[in-house]
Amino acid sequence: MSNNPHFLVMPYPILGHMNPLLQFSHVLIKYGCRITFLISEYIQKRVKIPSDDDAGSSKIDFVALPDGLDPEDDRSDQPKVILSMRNTMPPKLHKLIEDINNGLDFENKISCILVSKNIGWALEVGNNLGIKGAFLWPASATSLASYYSIQTLIDQGIIDSQTGLPIRRQEFQLLPNSPMMDTANLPWCSLGKNFFHHMAEDTQTMKSFGGWWLCNTTCDLEPGALEISSQFLPIGPLMEATDDSNNKSSSFWQEDTTCLEWLDQQQPQSVVYVSFGSLAVMESNQFKELALALDLIDKPFLWVVRTGSNGNNAYPDEFEGSKGKIVGWCPQKKVMNHPAIACFVSHCGWNSTVEGVCGGVPFLCWPHFSDQFVNKAYICDFWKVGLEVERDHESGLVSRGEIKKKVEELVGNEEIKARSVKLKEVTLNNLVEGGRSSKNLDKFINWTKDY
């Protein structure tokens, strides 16, 4: 087998999975690895495939397979997408791998399949072809540990074995040296019992066929979670290892880079950055409160408003927006490291959390669903680098006054700022030569070569 492994990289087809696996592909390329990157035909038609001008993309072969759904099907229905892929794609993947390998000499054949969650079945396909498998978890290691612990949670009477829902609402500590978790915020609770059973099955498949469970984290960020299994291998933070040029991108979505020029015109630590990731949709009244809060705050703002992310609601008539810049998507890693950023109003998705930590930026936490509540607990309670917004008990909204108050409190808190800078330093130290994540990457690459 060649000293330069050939990876078939297969993310689940949503942006929060595709971008981390693309970023990790760039890391693998720096180690001399060859990458074939598999996406669905539906996604292929709707995203910006990184070109030869982007980071490492000239060394990535992009291929596509159908996901089994019709063009008009609702792909925001994640359980539907998961089931369709699992039912229709395995034989297609088997044939694709055979076709790729038949065109290559022995030393260049696919040597490892790397997947994200929801498609553990792909590792079994690879195993049947004699190909090693590994798994990159796009969320926190703590959320991965919760899936890993499903049977333990059932045995302890914390969740129901049929639905995955809590027997009763309570706070519990999943692991030593980690924040308390609310049973209502277990990452599968809002997605239905079919998704729960899928993830229980997917986790068992990964235990059987996934040699390493790679995590975009560090021992400093999530020490307790990484102790749950010797399969967990922290290789983060990915973002800093991949983005070494201001002109290169590792995103499947078109980024509006004019925001960087705008940031260059702002004072240091003056800009409130607002982004809720690739999935969250904001209800119209809440969108209005946020818009008017940004007018009220005596600071410029950079606000990412995805098409459709506000339910296609119009901006309120009284919204001026003159102090800010609104974009559809932005190069967030670069934004996080721009000296003009004062704080990050965030949904607390894990990719955004890692990027904020690596920018040394304080967080105003506004979690929406799934593991975002646990990530908020790390930010506010464990690392102590952020504050959380509180909803009005009567309206259920986060008011404009609450947003303004918390932003002002956050940017005026020198202790939080200092802890944010220190956490950045500690986190990035994992990537230097001899750092723990750097050593783990070496371990993983050498494992793929060991035949």
Secondary structure, DSSP 4 states (H G I P E B T S, - for coil): --SS-EEEEE--SSHHHHHHHHHHHHHHHHTT-EEEEEEEHHHHTTS----TTSTTGGGEEEEEE--SS-TTS-TT-HHHHHHHHHHHHHHHHHHHHHHHHHTS-GGGS--EEEE-TT-THHHHHHHHTT-EEEEEESS-HHHHHHHHTHHHHHHTTSB-TTT--BSS--EE-SSTTS--EEGGG-TTTTS-HHHHHHHHHHHHHHHHH-S-EEES--TTT-TTGGGS-TTEEE---HHHHH---TT----SS---THHHHHHHTSPTT-EEEEE-TTT----HHHHHHHHHHHHHSSS-EEEE--TTTTTTPPPPTT---TTEEEES---HHHHHT-TTEEEEEE---HHHHHHHHHHT--EEE---STTHHHHHHIIIIIS--EEE----TTT-S--HHHHHHHHHHHHT-HHHHHHHHHHHHHHHGGGSTTSHHHHHHHHHHHHHH--
